[in-house]
């Protein structure tokens, strides 16, 4: 193997690791209720963001504003775990990725527990500031919502995403 091939392969490994770190920062920003940190993970300008029932966006700023209004509350204790990354470098400055998501929300105000399974299909672009998310789609695959009381736990939703939300998500695809 010549030096240029070794340099190319090392560059691919560095890019894949930078994209893993980018996604980790995005998920950690969501858990930390950090809108600025979340925004920094996306490209400036046009982007394709499809979060199903949460909404579709053509730029990151409107998504971050929804996050600020809906998700940034002390009573919402969240955990986003992105796992099983499949990252492919598709060009000198482009890549795509597929991630599984395990999401948990404890809502201390409403006394509910939500667990959600989903996957992300992402597109990434290298910018002057490093790798950024240029497109992302999150598709829910399973949902569990429990109400929590001192003497009982009641299942609100078990299994797949509710039919109306699933239909809306498929229609948007």
Protein Blocks (a to p, Z undefined) as FASTA:
>chain_A
ZZklmmmmmmmmmmmmmmmmmmmmmmmmmmnopaklmmmmpcehjddddehjnopcfbfk
lmmmmmmmmmmcfklccddddehiacddfbfkbccdddddddddddfklopadddddddd
ddddddfkopcdfbdcdddfbdcdddddfkbccdfbgcjddfklmmmmmmmZZ
